[in-house]
């Protein structure tokens, strides 16, 4: 028992030593770290304690570690860990160790060793690997073929080609994969003829279809332009997989001549395949692609093809594509028209906006409407002069599009024009659209728009005065507020109601506008209707909540001054929510009084808890504690009670 204990302590010591080696870079040099790791993997420690040190030798290991690691290759539990380090050690001795092990280990360990040889691309191992192509185990044959493929070279190519003819069963697919890898290696080394021979051997062999497809792709790419006939053969194949490999390779095979031949071949395909080939062509990095796509975008005989082309122009097009896309955008087919419009919106490159402006200046009817919409979506400010003219076009669609675009692109200079159009038309729908644009511009340009809008408030048409109120609310500023205040006394009751609503919500849009306080309080005190008074009171309380210029005591005083007007529970709740934000004795006193009113008791409890955690001038800790105890006694809300007790503990 004691021996086991001591052995466990010793193993733990080895592990701790390894950790120190990795972390303590300042304490030991790389050589010392390597030696310590070697001692661990050569010790009698259990396998699980040697795994991480093996892995760490991938970082610190040199040729000094190779013998110790090589000794672990036959060990089923540690062979993978040892190979991790051997694959990484940059010394020929690691290659020699793996070659030596290839003749000594069996089974999974042998497969792993062969894989590591392939990772290191050890050319000296080719003869040994070729010998393994005749092994009885399929996994060994496959590993050897894969490794030979990674190493490459003429000798490996000949052996793999012969093995493909001789091997049967699952191993044949593995050898075919080795052939593909070897061909890729040969092609990268400039030996295209050898590569083509291997690719052709695989694509014509009795191997799984996936391997044949890999051979076809490689054979086309290795032949370059001479591979075009083989590529076209795949595009016409009845086999869908061959057609798909043709599409993939069509994206990869480089050269303008390839693009030209592929585009010519589209006419020979079915509509469905024609569209898919066009997609492949558009993915090619070739200037010759654009003319092909433009031609397809004008081909109305195949809707699928045209849609693909129109979408492709979004990415492949430039200013020269504008006429084609514009013509498509006014087609009768809604899908094609919408696709073209989307591509025009997203089309990038120098000159696109200028091209659109050139067409805009002379367009009419449906084309003019489309161009106006594009000017809005692309934010072409240079289009404003045409938009202002088009806002009075005889075509309602053009007028509406122009007014909407002016709302997006316009500034204060356009408010006079919009107000003039508003007065000129009596159509309710058009007025709504003009109002929307006026509000949009006023929201951006602010009070600068007010002088143009104020004449609406003197118009005899009450609907125009109503629009004026809403636009003034978007613009803001003292003149706008003055006009709204005056409209509360308008001769028309509908205008009065709109003015009261506008005035009562003013603090939401313009919380910094302190000038609104006086008319809101006046409305609350002496509004013509009870509903007006309530709206005025709510607006006034909202103003007090938002105003950052008033000090705590000033806010509390203004609320207390308004208390005689606060009768309904709804307004009391608003007042309580404001009081709960004011750390002043006046606010605290008023909340104390509200605590006795049953209908607003819970809201008051919440406000008191929120305020009690702060320092309040004129209110002692004892006073705050007393109120918190009262909250604990009165509230039925568990969360409020818990929060009150938490604040109590904090202040006591």
MIMI-392015 format. One line per 5 residues: number of its first residue (from 1); their letters; for each residue y, x, z of C-alpha. Coordinates in steps of 0.2 Angstrom, whole numbers. Layout:
REM MIMI-392015
NUM) A) Y/X/Z; ...
This chain:
REM MIMI-392015
1) XXXXX) 0/0/0; 12/14/5; 8/23/-12; 12/7/-22; 28/6/-12
6) XXXXX) 33/24/-15; 29/22/-34; 40/7/-35; 54/16/-27; 51/30/-39
11) XXXXX) 52/18/-54; 68/10/-47; 75/28/-46; 71/31/-64; 80/15/-69
16) XXXXX) 95/19/-59; 95/36/-66; 95/29/-84; 110/17/-79; 120/32/-72
21) XXXXX) 116/41/-88; 123/27/-99; 138/23/-88; 143/40/-81; 150/48/-97
26) XXXXX) 162/59/-87; 148/65/-75; 136/72/-88; 137/78/-106; 127/71/-121
31) XXXXX) 113/84/-119; 111/81/-101; 110/62/-104; 97/65/-118; 86/76/-106
36) XXXXX) 86/63/-92; 81/49/-104; 67/60/-111; 61/63/-93; 60/45/-90
41) XXXXX) 50/40/-106; 38/55/-102; 36/49/-84; 22/38/-77; 34/24/-76
46) XXXXX) 28/7/-82; 31/3/-100; 45/-10/-96; 55/4/-88; 54/15/-103
51) XXXXX) 60/2/-116; 79/3/-113; 79/22/-111; 70/23/-129; 84/12/-135
56) XXXXX) 97/23/-128; 90/38/-137; 96/29/-153; 113/34/-147; 110/51/-137
61) XXXXX) 94/57/-146; 93/73/-156; 78/82/-163; 74/87/-145; 69/69/-141
66) XXXXX) 58/67/-156; 41/73/-149; 43/62/-134; 47/47/-145; 33/51/-157
71) XXXXX) 20/51/-143; 25/33/-140; 21/27/-157; 3/22/-154; 8/13/-138
76) XXXXX) 8/-6/-143; 21/-10/-130; 33/4/-134; 30/8/-152; 45/-4/-158
81) XXXXX) 56/4/-145; 52/21/-150; 55/17/-168; 72/11/-164; 77/28/-159
86) XXXXX) 68/37/-172; 76/27/-186; 93/32/-179; 91/51/-175; 99/61/-189
91) XXXXX) 86/75/-191; 72/78/-203; 60/80/-188; 61/61/-186; 55/58/-204
96) XXXXX) 41/71/-201; 35/62/-185; 35/45/-194; 25/52/-208; 13/60/-196
101) XXXXX) 11/44/-187; 7/35/-203; -10/44/-203; -14/41/-185; -9/23/-180
106) XXXXX) -17/6/-186; -13/-12/-187; 5/-18/-182; 10/-1/-176; 6/6/-193
111) XXXXX) 16/-8/-202; 31/-4/-190; 30/15/-194; 30/11/-213; 45/0/-211
116) XXXXX) 54/13/-201; 50/26/-215; 58/13/-228; 73/11/-217; 76/30/-217
121) XXXXX) 71/31/-236; 61/46/-234; 57/53/-251; 43/65/-244; 33/50/-238
126) XXXXX) 31/43/-256; 13/50/-258; 7/43/-241; 15/26/-245; 7/25/-262
131) XXXXX) -10/29/-254; -7/14/-242; -5/2/-257; -24/2/-258; -26/-3/-240
136) XXXXX) -37/-17/-235; -24/-25/-224; -11/-36/-234; 3/-33/-221; 1/-14/-223
141) XXXXX) 1/-15/-242; 17/-26/-241; 25/-14/-229; 21/1/-240; 28/-8/-256
146) XXXXX) 44/-13/-247; 46/5/-241; 43/12/-258; 55/-1/-265; 69/5/-253
151) XXXXX) 65/24/-257; 65/21/-276; 62/34/-289; 51/36/-304; 35/40/-295
156) XXXXX) 37/25/-283; 41/14/-298; 25/19/-308; 14/16/-292; 22/-1/-288
161) XXXXX) 20/-7/-306; 1/-2/-306; -1/-10/-289; 6/-26/-296; -7/-26/-309
166) XXXXX) -21/-22/-297; -17/-32/-281; -23/-49/-278; -18/-63/-266; -3/-64/-254
171) XXXXX) -1/-45/-256; 4/-47/-274; 20/-56/-269; 24/-42/-257; 22/-29/-270
176) XXXXX) 33/-39/-282; 46/-39/-269; 44/-20/-268; 46/-19/-287; 62/-29/-286
181) XXXXX) 69/-17/-273; 64/-2/-282; 72/-9/-298; 88/-12/-289; 88/6/-282
186) XXXXX) 85/13/-300; 99/3/-307; 111/9/-294; 106/27/-298; 110/24/-317
191) XXXXX) 91/22/-322; 94/6/-331; 79/7/-343; 67/10/-329; 75/-4/-319
196) XXXXX) 73/-16/-334; 55/-11/-336; 51/-16/-318; 61/-32/-318; 52/-37/-334
201) XXXXX) 35/-33/-326; 39/-44/-312; 46/-59/-321; 31/-59/-333; 18/-57/-319
206) XXXXX) 7/-70/-311; 17/-70/-295; 26/-84/-285; 41/-92/-294; 53/-85/-282
211) XXXXX) 48/-67/-287; 49/-72/-306; 66/-78/-303; 72/-62/-295; 65/-53/-309
216) XXXXX) 74/-64/-322; 90/-61/-313; 88/-43/-312; 83/-41/-330; 98/-50/-336
221) XXXXX) 110/-40/-325; 102/-23/-329; 104/-27/-348; 122/-32/-346; 129/-39/-362
226) XXXXX) 111/-37/-370; 105/-49/-356; 115/-64/-363; 101/-71/-374; 89/-71/-358
231) XXXXX) 103/-79/-348; 105/-93/-361; 87/-95/-361; 87/-100/-343; 102/-112/-345
236) XXXXX) 91/-121/-358; 75/-121/-348; 67/-137/-343; 63/-129/-326; 77/-133/-314
241) XXXXX) 74/-117/-304; 76/-106/-319; 92/-116/-324; 99/-113/-306; 95/-94/-307
246) XXXXX) 104/-95/-324; 119/-102/-316; 119/-90/-302; 118/-75/-314; 131/-83/-325
251) XXXXX) 143/-80/-311; 138/-62/-309; 136/-55/-327; 153/-47/-330; 163/-46/-347
256) XXXXX) 174/-57/-357; 161/-58/-370; 149/-66/-358; 163/-79/-354; 165/-83/-372
261) XXXXX) 146/-85/-376; 144/-96/-361; 158/-107/-365; 151/-109/-383; 134/-113/-376
266) XXXXX) 141/-128/-366; 142/-138/-381; 123/-137/-382; 119/-143/-365; 118/-161/-358
271) XXXXX) 134/-168/-350; 127/-165/-332; 122/-146/-336; 138/-144/-345; 148/-148/-330
276) XXXXX) 138/-137/-319; 139/-122/-331; 158/-125/-331; 158/-123/-312; 149/-107/-314
281) XXXXX) 161/-101/-327; 176/-105/-316; 169/-94/-303; 170/-78/-314; 183/-65/-312
286) XXXXX) 189/-65/-330; 205/-70/-338; 196/-78/-352; 191/-92/-340; 207/-101/-340
291) XXXXX) 207/-106/-359; 189/-113/-357; 194/-123/-342; 210/-130/-350; 199/-135/-365
296) XXXXX) 187/-144/-354; 201/-153/-345; 207/-161/-361; 189/-167/-365; 188/-185/-362
301) XXXXX) 171/-187/-369; 163/-181/-353; 171/-188/-337; 161/-176/-326; 166/-161/-336
306) XXXXX) 184/-166/-336; 184/-169/-317; 177/-152/-314; 189/-144/-325; 204/-153/-317
311) XXXXX) 198/-147/-300; 196/-130/-306; 214/-128/-312; 220/-130/-294; 213/-112/-291
316) XXXXX) 212/-105/-309; 228/-113/-317; 246/-107/-318; 262/-113/-326; 253/-114/-343
321) XXXXX) 242/-127/-336; 256/-139/-331; 256/-149/-348; 237/-152/-348; 237/-158/-330
326) XXXXX) 252/-169/-333; 244/-177/-347; 228/-180/-337; 239/-187/-322; 244/-202/-333
331) XXXXX) 227/-206/-340; 220/-223/-338; 205/-217/-328; 211/-217/-310; 199/-203/-304
336) XXXXX) 204/-191/-317; 223/-195/-315; 222/-193/-296; 212/-176/-298; 225/-170/-310
341) XXXXX) 239/-174/-298; 231/-166/-283; 229/-150/-293; 247/-151/-298; 252/-152/-280
346) XXXXX) 242/-137/-275; 244/-127/-291; 252/-110/-286; 260/-96/-296; 277/-91/-302
351) XXXXX) 285/-104/-314; 276/-119/-309; 290/-128/-301; 302/-123/-315; 289/-130/-328
356) XXXXX) 289/-147/-318; 308/-148/-318; 308/-145/-336; 297/-159/-339; 306/-170/-326
361) XXXXX) 322/-169/-335; 316/-178/-351; 301/-188/-344; 301/-207/-344; 290/-221/-338
366) XXXXX) 274/-217/-329; 276/-199/-333; 293/-199/-324; 286/-207/-309; 272/-195/-308
371) XXXXX) 284/-180/-309; 295/-188/-296; 280/-189/-284; 276/-171/-288; 294/-165/-284
376) XXXXX) 292/-174/-267; 275/-167/-263; 280/-149/-269; 297/-151/-261; 306/-146/-276
381) XXXXX) 324/-148/-270; 331/-144/-288; 325/-161/-293; 338/-171/-283; 350/-174/-297
386) XXXXX) 336/-182/-308; 330/-191/-292; 347/-199/-289; 348/-205/-308; 330/-211/-307
391) XXXXX) 334/-221/-291; 343/-234/-303; 330/-233/-317; 325/-250/-325; 307/-246/-320
396) XXXXX) 303/-252/-302; 290/-239/-300; 301/-225/-304; 315/-232/-293; 304/-233/-278
401) XXXXX) 296/-216/-281; 314/-208/-283; 321/-217/-267; 306/-211/-257; 307/-193/-264
406) XXXXX) 326/-193/-259; 321/-197/-241; 310/-182/-241; 321/-169/-250; 339/-176/-247
411) XXXXX) 352/-171/-235; 368/-178/-228; 376/-177/-246; 363/-190/-252; 367/-203/-239
416) XXXXX) 382/-210/-248; 371/-213/-264; 358/-221/-254; 371/-233/-245; 378/-237/-262
421) XXXXX) 361/-242/-268; 357/-252/-252; 373/-262/-255; 369/-264/-273; 352/-272/-272
426) XXXXX) 347/-288/-263; 328/-285/-265; 321/-284/-247; 307/-272/-252; 319/-260/-260
431) XXXXX) 330/-261/-245; 316/-257/-234; 312/-242/-244; 330/-236/-245; 332/-239/-226
436) XXXXX) 317/-228/-223; 324/-214/-233; 341/-216/-225; 333/-215/-208; 322/-200/-213
441) XXXXX) 338/-190/-219; 348/-196/-204; 334/-190/-192; 336/-172/-200; 354/-171/-203
446) XXXXX) 360/-180/-187; 378/-186/-184; 384/-178/-200; 377/-194/-209; 386/-206/-198
451) XXXXX) 402/-208/-208; 392/-213/-223; 383/-226/-213; 397/-234/-203; 403/-245/-217
456) XXXXX) 387/-255/-216; 392/-261/-199; 408/-269/-207; 398/-278/-221; 397/-297/-221
461) XXXXX) 378/-296/-225; 370/-296/-208; 354/-288/-214; 364/-273/-219; 372/-272/-202
466) XXXXX) 354/-273/-195; 349/-258/-206; 365/-249/-201; 360/-250/-183; 343/-243/-186
471) XXXXX) 350/-229/-196; 363/-225/-183; 350/-224/-170; 341/-211/-180; 357/-201/-183
476) XXXXX) 364/-201/-165; 381/-194/-159; 396/-202/-151; 402/-212/-166; 385/-219/-169
481) XXXXX) 384/-224/-151; 401/-232/-152; 396/-243/-167; 380/-248/-158; 390/-253/-142
486) XXXXX) 402/-263/-153; 388/-272/-161; 382/-279/-145; 397/-291/-147; 393/-295/-165
491) XXXXX) 396/-313/-171; 378/-314/-177; 365/-316/-163; 351/-307/-173; 363/-292/-174
496) XXXXX) 367/-293/-156; 348/-293/-151; 345/-278/-162; 361/-269/-155; 355/-272/-137
501) XXXXX) 337/-265/-141; 345/-250/-150; 356/-247/-135; 343/-249/-122; 331/-237/-130
506) XXXXX) 345/-224/-134; 340/-213/-119; 322/-211/-127; 330/-204/-143; 345/-195/-136
511) XXXXX) 341/-191/-118; 356/-178/-117; 369/-191/-122; 377/-195/-105; 390/-207/-114
516) XXXXX) 376/-220/-115; 376/-223/-96; 392/-233/-95; 388/-246/-109; 370/-247/-102
521) XXXXX) 376/-251/-84; 389/-263/-91; 375/-272/-101; 364/-273/-85; 379/-280/-75
526) XXXXX) 386/-293/-88; 375/-295/-103; 376/-312/-112; 358/-315/-108; 346/-311/-94
531) XXXXX) 335/-302/-107; 350/-291/-112; 353/-287/-94; 335/-282/-91; 335/-271/-106
536) XXXXX) 351/-263/-101; 344/-260/-83; 329/-252/-90; 338/-241/-102; 350/-236/-88
541) XXXXX) 335/-231/-77; 327/-222/-91; 344/-212/-94; 344/-207/-75; 326/-201/-77
546) XXXXX) 330/-190/-92; 348/-184/-88; 347/-166/-83; 366/-164/-79; 366/-175/-64
551) XXXXX) 361/-167/-47; 348/-175/-35; 361/-184/-24; 371/-190/-39; 355/-198/-47
556) XXXXX) 350/-206/-30; 368/-213/-28; 368/-220/-45; 351/-229/-42; 357/-235/-26
561) XXXXX) 372/-242/-34; 361/-251/-47; 349/-258/-34; 358/-275/-33; 353/-278/-51
566) XXXXX) 335/-273/-48; 326/-289/-44; 310/-290/-54; 294/-279/-49; 294/-271/-67
571) XXXXX) 312/-264/-64; 308/-259/-46; 293/-249/-53; 304/-240/-65; 316/-236/-51
576) XXXXX) 303/-230/-40; 296/-218/-53; 313/-211/-55; 316/-209/-36; 300/-200/-35
581) XXXXX) 307/-186/-46; 323/-184/-35; 322/-172/-20; 337/-180/-11; 339/-189/6
586) XXXXX) 346/-205/-3; 330/-206/-14; 319/-203/1; 327/-217/11; 326/-229/-4
591) XXXXX) 307/-226/-6; 305/-229/13; 312/-246/10; 302/-250/-5; 286/-245/5
596) XXXXX) 288/-262/14; 288/-272/-2; 270/-277/-5; 271/-279/-24; 277/-261/-27
601) XXXXX) 269/-253/-12; 255/-243/-21; 268/-236/-34; 279/-232/-19; 265/-223/-10
606) XXXXX) 262/-212/-26; 280/-208/-27; 281/-203/-9; 266/-192/-10; 273/-183/-25
611) XXXXX) 290/-180/-17; 284/-176/0; 277/-159/-5; 294/-153/-9; 309/-147/1
616) XXXXX) 321/-161/2; 339/-159/8; 342/-169/24; 324/-174/26; 313/-164/39
621) XXXXX) 295/-160/39; 292/-172/53; 300/-186/43; 290/-182/28; 274/-181/39
626) XXXXX) 278/-198/46; 279/-206/29; 263/-198/23; 254/-205/38; 261/-222/33
631) XXXXX) 255/-220/16; 237/-216/23; 238/-232/33; 244/-243/19; 237/-237/2
636) XXXXX) 221/-244/-4; 219/-231/-18; 207/-217/-13; 215/-204/-23; 232/-207/-16
641) XXXXX) 225/-207/1; 216/-190/-2; 232/-183/-10; 243/-188/5; 231/-180/18
646) XXXXX) 231/-164/7; 250/-164/7; 250/-167/26; 239/-153/30; 250/-142/19
651) XX) 266/-146/27; 259/-146/45
